[in-house]
């Protein structure tokens, strides 16, 4: 008789087990390959940014005190001292009682501390400029070192690089940065019944879905998975595939064979390879028969074979693990982006497990959308096709009441 599940651990316990795997060593990447990567070390500014104060608007650089009280009905007047082209630091300071014509991005002359926007001025000719609005010191200028000062830590280690951080790196001349390594992922699907998607199934066979859906989800998360050939329900074959994956990849994902049936060999194959089984069973639905092991010091996860279960487990556990291995210190604590909706009806849940319920959204003008539960077996594709998101029912509840606000996670 085959061994049953170990004690099903909670989501929090499973996350804690995933945290025990050390992040991967860093590597150097160019800016064009750094999007979404995690900084492996802080960035310290070696120069001021901007190097000197610059105009944020087209207009006239002035001493703010000299246009104090200027209005449409009571304008002030200044003499034009110079025109300042972009890309040139003025050599002469701004004389008292004068202004300088300036374009956006040009450097201010010494003595100027604000810019009057061109639409609030008029060139009267003969070097006389009429000012019809006051400004305060600092108005319409980018101050020297306002973005970054020499010696300032401008980006902390562990920062996830978005386009805006990449822009700052470029402005400071950092064209290559130390980032966490994106894990390599081996993706295995097992089952005698599986045939490639391009094949015509014979009676009793089904086309392989998990290899394609899980690989797509991994690529969407920034990983580059390698899909292995389909592995039949054979202990020696599964063991050989796992050994190859662990030798060449940072993370191994195997779908199917993680339950306790007579043909579920994943657990035995892992044990035969000397893996440390950290968890067998997690208190979520769908996705209970999930295995977590340390194989050659690397994480190996046995996913349920059912298509919905495998995708939910990937969302809840594998994607945060990818970010953790890539160096994100907040991978398991970073809040998942959700939006509010109103549950259309009561949904029951079994206390003691965390339920992830698929929902279809109905737009309601001027109100939060209505979330309709999409219930169905975890082997059906249509429940995910019909769903716009997931809601989570915590393990300590027996369900959620209709007409209550819920947080929807887009899928």
N, C-alpha and C positions, 0 to 999 in steps of 0.2 A: 504493500500500500504506500502511495506516495505521500510525502510530508505536506501538511497544510501550510497556510500562510503563517509567517511569523506574526508577532503582534503588529497590527497596522499602526504605523506612526502617524502623527498629525502633520499637517502642512508645515507648521513652524519647526517641528522636529526634523522633517525631511530637509528643509532649508538649512538648518544647522548642520546636518550631515554634509550637505553640498559645500558649505563654507570650509570644511576641513581640507578640501583640496586647495593647494597653494596656487595663486595666480602664476601664469606662465612668465618666463623671462621676457624682458622688453626687447624691442628692436627699433631700428631707425626707419622712418618713413618720410617721403616727400609730402608736401602739403596737398598735392592732388590725390594722394592715397590715404590721407589722415582723417577724412570725414568719418565721424562716428567712433573713432578710436579713442583710447584713454591715455592721457599724458602719463608717462612713467616717471617724470621728474618735473619739478616746478620750473617755470620760465621767469627769469629775472631780466628786467629791462637793462640793456647796456647803453641806452640813449634816451633822451627825452622825446616824448611824442605828444603833440607836435614839438619840433625842435625850437620853435619860437611862436609867439602868438600870431594867429592867422584870422583873416576875415571869414565869417560864416555866411555873409550876405554880400551882394553887390551894393556899393554905396560909397560913403566917405568916412575915412578914419579920422577921429576927432579926440580931443580931450573932453570927456563927458561934462566937466564943470563949465565948459564954454558954451554949451547949448542948453544949460539949465533953464527951464521955463519957456523954451521955444514952443510956439503953437501955430496953428494955421493963421490965426488972427494977429499973432504977435511973433513973427518969425525972428530967428537970429541969423547973423551973417558972418561968414568966415571967408578968408582969402584962400584960394587954391594954391598949395605949396608944391605939389608934385602929383604925377600919375604913377601908380605902383603896378608894374606888370607881375603876373604870377611867376613864381619860381625864383624871384630875386629878393634877397634881404636888403632893405633900404639902408644906404650908408649914412644918410643924413637924418637927424632927429626931426620930429615935427615941430616947427616953430610955434610959439604961442600965437593965438588968434588965427591959426591956419588949419586947413584940413587937407587930406590927401585922397584923391580918387582911387578906389581900390575894388578889385574883383574878388569873388568868392575863392577862398583858398590862398590868396596872396598874403605875404607876411606884413604885419603892421610895423610902421616906423617907431623908433623909440619915442616915448612921450605920449603916444596915442593909447587910449585905454577903452575905446568903444568904436562901434561903426553905426552911423545913421543910414538906414536903408534908403536906396536911391529913390524909391517912390515917395519919400517924405522930404525930398530936396528939389531944388531947381537951380540949374546953371544959368545965371543972369548975364553971362558974358564978361569979358574983361577980367576974368579970374575971380569973380564974386559968386559965392554959392549960398543960396538961401536954405536955411534949416527950419523945418516946420514941425519938428517933434523932438522932445528931449530924450536922452538916453542916460542910463546909469553905467558906471564903470563895469566892464565885462559884457555889456550887451552886444549881441551879434558878433562875438569873437570866440575862437577856440584858444584858450590860454595855453601858453607854453607848459608842457608836461601835464596837461589836463588828462590825457588818456593814459600816459605812463611816465614815470620819473625814473631817472637813473638809479639802479639799486632796488627798485620796487619789484616785489613778486607780483606779477600781473596775472599769472595763471598757476593755480596750485596743482601739484601732482594728484592724479586721480580725476582730473577734469575730463569730461566727455566732450570731444571737440565737435562743435557745431559750425556751420558756416561763419558765424560771427567771430568765434575764437580763431578760426583759420585766417580771417581778415586781419585780426590783431597780430597774429604771428607774422603774416606777410608784411605788415606795416613796420614791424621791428626787425625785419630781415632774417627771420628764422624760416628758412626754406626746407630744412629737414629737422624733425623733432623725434625725441625718444618716446615711443608709445608702447602700450601693451600689445603682445602678439595675439592676433585673432586665432582662436583654436582651430586646428584641423579636426574635421569630424568624419568618422566612418559610419555609414548608415547601412544597416543590414536588415533585410526582411526575411522571415522564415515561414515555412509552411508547405507541406506537400501539395496543398490545393492551389498554390499560387503559380500563375504563369505571367510572362511579360505582358505589358499593356498592349503591345502590337499583335499578340497571339489571339487565336480564336479558342476560347475555353471549351474543353470537352465536358461532358456531364461530370459534376462534382468539382470542377475547377472554377477559379475566379481570377480576374486580372489583378495584378499587383497595384494597389492604390497608395499604400503608405510610402513606398520609396519616392513617389513623385510629390505627394502632398507635403511630407515632412521635409524633403529636400527644398521645396519651394519656400516653406516657412523659414528654414535655416538661411537660405540665400537672402530672403527679405530682411533677416536680422543681421546681415553682413558677413555671415560665414560662407565658406566654400566647401560644401559637403562632397564626399566621394561615395557614390552608391555602389555597393558590392553586388555581385551576382546573387540571385535568389538562392536561399539556402533551404534545402528540404528538412523535414522533421527527422533529423538523424543526429545523434549525440556527437559522433566523430566529426561530422561536417560542420555543425555549429561550433564545436570546440576549435576546429582549425580556423574557421572564419574569425572567431573572437581573438585567437592568438595573433593572427595577421593584423587585425585592426589595432590591437593594443600595442603592437610593435611599431606601427607606422603612424599613428594618429594620437592626438591629444585627448579626444573624447570618442567613445564608442556608443552608438545607439543601436539597439536591436529590437525590432518590433515583432511580436508574436512569441509564443512559447514561454511567457513569464508567469502563467497561471499555475495550477496544480493538477492539470489533467495528465492522462497517461502519456501524451505525446508532447508535453512541455518540458523541454530539455535545457532551457537556458540556465537555470539554477545549477543543475548538475555539471554543465559544461564550464561554468565559471568556477565552481569548486574544484573541478579536476585540474584547472589551470592555476590553482593556488590563490584565487581571488578572495578578498575579505568581503563577505556579504554584510553590508551595512544596514540594509532594510529590505524586507520582502513584504510588501503591502503598505499602502498609505491610505489614510482614512478620508478619501475623497470619492466623489461619484460624478462622472465616470472616471475610471483610472485606478481602481483599487489594486489590481495585480501588477504593481510596478516594482521593479527590482533596482536597487542601487548597490553597486559593488566597487571596490577598489581593485583594479586589475593592473598589475605591474606599476602600482602607484598612481594610476590614472583612473578617472571616473568612467564607469561603464554602466549604462542604464538600460534595463530591460523594459521596454514599453509594451503596453497591451496591444494585441493584434487588431482589436476593433478600431475602425478608422476614427470615430469620434473620440474614443478614449485616448488614443495615441496623440491626437492633436491637442487635446486639453492638457495632457501631461506635458507635452512640449511647451505649451504656453506658460503653464504655472511653474514648471521646474527647470526645463532645459534652457529656455531663453535667459532667465536670470543667471544660470550657471555659466553660459557663454560669456556674459558680461563680466562675471566674477573672474573667470579664467583670463579674460582680456585686461584685467587690472582695475575694474570699476569697484572702488571700495564700498559703494552704496548699492551694489547690484541687487541684493535681496531686500533692501530697505526702501529703495526708490519707489515712490508711490506710482501705482499703475494709473494711467490716464483713464478716467471714467467721465460720464456725464449723467445728469439726473433724468429719470423717467418715472412714470407711475405704473405700478404693476396692475394688469387688467383684471386679475382674479387671484384667488388663493392658490398657493403652491405648497404642497406637503413635502416634508423632508424627514429622513430618518435621523434622529438625534444621535450624535456621536460621529458623524461624518460630515465633511464639508461638501455641499452640493453646488455644482456649477451648471446652471440651467441656461440653455439657449433661449433667446428671446427674439421675437420679430417686433420691429418698431412701427408704430402708426403715428404719423405726424399729426399734430393738433395745433393750428395757428394760435399763437399767443399763450400756449401752455406747454409744459413738458410733454414729450411724446409718450404714448401709451405702449407699455412693454407687454406683448402677448407671449406667454411661455410656449416654446416649441418642444413638445415632449416626444420621445421616441426611443427606440433601441439604439445602443451605442454602435451597432454595426451598420446602421442606415446612414447613407450619405445625405439624404434630403434634409435631415434636421439641421445640419450645418449650412446647407445651401439656402434654406429658408430663414436662417437666423442672421440678425445684424449685430448681435453682441451676446455677452454672457452676464448673468447676475450670479452673485455668490450668496448662498445661504450658509451662515456659520454653523459649525458643528454643534453648538449648544442650543440651537433652535430646532423646533419641529416643523418649521415652514415659515412662510411669509404670507401676510394677509393682503388681499386685494385692496387696491386704492391707496397703497402706501408707496412712499418714494423709495426708489432703488437706484443703486449706482450701476450703470451699464458699462461694461468693458467692450470696446469695439473689437470685432474679429474680421 
